[in-house]
């Protein structure tokens, strides 16, 4: 995993919170991997299976905040309901001590697409080969999203940072903290934004009720970014970015990278229709159009 434990330890020392529990419930804690405003992640051993896992527990702030604790439960329930090779595996959900919840999940080692693209940008390694590889990662994530949608889950935080690539090249969809749960397959209620501003759909910006079309939009933003190293909609602050999402059209990918098939702009354009009724109807249709493009780039990249 792209955890730098030395940085996290330094931060913990600075905050005076270096004390790490030896056990949480039945789990034997090895080290702290990282902490945020809502959760703390530990590398741990599950003695029931002798498996090394990531144990996620609410941060002290979350335990004291009903809203943050609700988000913790949402991620646990959403990801835990899905069993797919391209979705981070949840091994166990439960509670310990005085009813404090935990999530025992798959330990991932590697980097997310945001980190991979940033590294390529710094090294100047943009090429047909890298485009084929990055698009193939996105395609794998699309299959995970299709599965999630079939089971009534809307991710609502699709972005390069939510697509993780292990050191073995396996793609995993992560970050289900904003997910819509599979209750009754009803749309997310109005006023529930979720996710990062840069990838919000127009209906999210308006605070409308959401459905799977919002994930399709965010996937289009992700494709655009991993191929061009720039976001399709830009502004100096969140408000400016929301205005851009509502009123602007991104520069065509083919103009920025003429070596890539112009057909990519058709696919991305269909994902980024302002009116969700004009977007792809489902993730399966996106996959059907994206697969031959990936194959075409792979063939071109391998040509002598």
N, C-alpha and C positions, 0 to 999 in steps of 0.2 A: 504494500500500500504506500501511497505517497505521503505517509506520516513522517515528519521529522521529529522524533521523540525528544531530541536534545533541545529543540526550540520550545516544545511544549513543557519540558521540565523547567527550562529557564523562566518561562512565563509563570509556571506554578510557583517557583521560588519567589519571584517578584511579587506575586499576589499573596504569598504566605500560606499557600494551600498545598504544600508538598506531601502531606500525609496521604498515603494511599492505603486503602483497606486491604487486608490479606485475603479476606473472603467476602463475597456478597452472595447470600443464600448458599447454594451448594457450590458455587463457582469459585475457583482459586485464581486470584488476581495476580498477573505477572507484571504488568506495567500500565501506566496511563498512556493512552494514545493521543488524546486530545479532548478539549472541552470547548463548548460554546455557550451561548446564553440559555440554551434549552436542555442540553444533554452533556454527559461525560461518557467517553468511550474508554474501555479498558481491554487490553489483551488478556484473555483468561483461558483457563482450562476447565472444561466440563468433565468432572470425574465420572459421570455416568457413561460417557462415550470416549473419554480420553482424547477429546478433540479440542484443538486450539480454536477459539472463537473470538468475536468482538462482543463484549457485553456492554450494552448501552443502558444507562440509567438517567433519570432526570437530574439536572443540576439542582442545587439547593434553591435557586431562584424559581425553577419550574415547579418544584414541590409546593412552594408557597404561592404559586400563581395558578388558579384554576384554568385560565385560558391557555397558558403554556403547557400545562399538564394534559389538557384536552388534545393539543396538537401532538404530544408525545403518543398518546393512545391512538390517535388517528393514523400516524405512521405505522405503528405496530400492527394495527388491525388491517390496514390497506395492504402492506407488503406481506403480512402473514397469510392473507387470503389467497395469494398468488404463488403458484408453483410452476416456474418456467426456467429453462436453462439460462435465459438472458436477464433474469431478475434476481437481485441479491436474495439469497435464501435466508429465511427466518427459521431457526431451529426450535426456538422455544419462546413463549411469552408467559410471564407470570409475575409474582410479587414476592418480596422477601421482607423480613423484619416486620415493621409495623404497616404492612400493606404497600410498601413502596414498589412500584412496577419496574420491570426490566425487560429488555429485548436481547436475546441471544441470537446472533446472526453470523453469517458466513464471514470469515476473515478474508479480505481482498488485499492483494499486494500488487501494485502497479501504479497507474496514473489515470486521471480522468481526461476527457478530450480537451478540456480547457487548458490543462497543463501540457498536453501533447502538442496542441496547436501553438501555444506560446513558445515552447521550446523550438519548434520548427521555424517560427517567425524569427527568433533570435539567431538561429543558426543559418537561416536562409536556405532551407532544404526543400522549399516548395517545388513540387515536380508532379508529373503524371502519376508516378508510382505512389507518392504520398497522397494524392487526391483519391486514387483508387482505394488505398488502404483506409483513409478516413471515411470515405463514403460507404465502404463495406461495414465499418463500425456502426455508422448511423443506420444502415439497413438492418443490422442485427437488433439495434435498439428499437427500430420500427416494428419488428416482429414481437418484441416484448410489449410494446404499446398496444399492438393489435390484440394480443392475448389479454392484457389488462382491460381494454375496452369491452371485449367479449364477456368479461366477468364483472362488468359494471363499475370498474375503477377508472376514474380520470386522474391522471398524474398531476397536472397543473403546475409542474415545475420542470418541464422539459427544457434542457439547455445543455451545452457542452459539459458543464460541471456535473451533470446528472447521468452522464454516460461514462462508465468506468471500464477501463481495459486492463485486465490482469497481465502479469508478466508472462503468462502462457498465451496471451492473445485472445482471451475469452472476454466477451462484452457483457457487462452487467448494468442494468438500469437501477439506479439508486435514488435516494432523496425523495421519499414518499410523504414527507412531512405535511405537504399541502394537499394531499390526495383527497378526492371525493370518494367516500366509501360506497360499497356496492349495495346499499339499502334501496331496494325498490327501483333501482335504475332511474331515479328521478334526477333532473338536472340540478347542478349546484345552485344554491339560493343566490338571489341578487345581492350585490354589495360585498360578495366574498371574492376578493382579488386573488390573493395567493401568488406565489412565484416571484421571479425577478422582473423588474420593470421592463428591461430590454426585450423580453420574450413574451410580453403580454399581448394577447389578442385584442382587437378593437372592442369586442364585447366585454372583456375583462376591464378595459379602461373605462368603459361606460358603466360598469357595475351591473351588467345584465346577468341573467341566468346563464350558466355555462353548461356545455356538453363536450363531447369528444372533439369537436371542431377546434377547441382552444388548444388541445395537444397537437393537432395537425398544423396549426399556425406556428406554434413554438418549434416544431420539428423543422419547418421551412426556414425559420430564423437560424436554427442550428446548422442546417446544411449550408446556408449562405455564409455563415461565420467561419466554419471549418475550412471552406474552400477559398475564401477571400481574405481571411484574417481581419475582417471588419464586420461590424454588426449592420444589419440591413437598415435599421432606423437609429438615428443618432441625435442627441441633444446634450447640452451641457449639464442638465439636471433632470431629475425624474419627470417633472412637468413638461419640459421641452421634449423629452423622449416620447411621452404619451401623445403630445401634439403631433409629432412626426409619425407615429404609428397610425394615427387617425387620418392624416392628411397627405402623407408623402408616399412615393413609390421608390423602392431601392434601385440603385444602378444595376443594370443587368450583369449577371456573373460573367457572361461571354465577353463583355467589354473589359472586365478586369482580368480575365483569364481566357484569352481567345483560343488557347489550346484545348479547352474543355468543350464538350458537345453543346451546341446551342439548345438542344432539347432540355438541358438542365434548367434553363430559364423558364421553359413551359411548366415543368414540374413544380419548381419553387414558386412560380407565379400562381399556380393553382392552390398551393398551400397558403399563400399570403393574400388571398382575396379579402378585401375589407368586409364584404358581406359573406358571412359564414355559409349561407345557402349556396354560394357559388364555389365554395371550396370542395375539395375531395369529400365524398360522402363518408368514407371510412379509411382506416389505416391500411386495409388490404389493397385498396385502389392505389394508394401511394406506393406501396411495395411493388405492385405489378408494373408501375411505370418506372420506378427507380432501379429495379433489378437489371433490365437490359442496358441501362446507362452505365451502371457499375461494371458490367461485363465488357461493354465497349471500351471504357477507359482502361480496364485491366489488359485487354488485348493490345491497345495502343501503347500502353506502358511497357509491355513485354516485347514489342517489335524491335528488331535490330536497328 
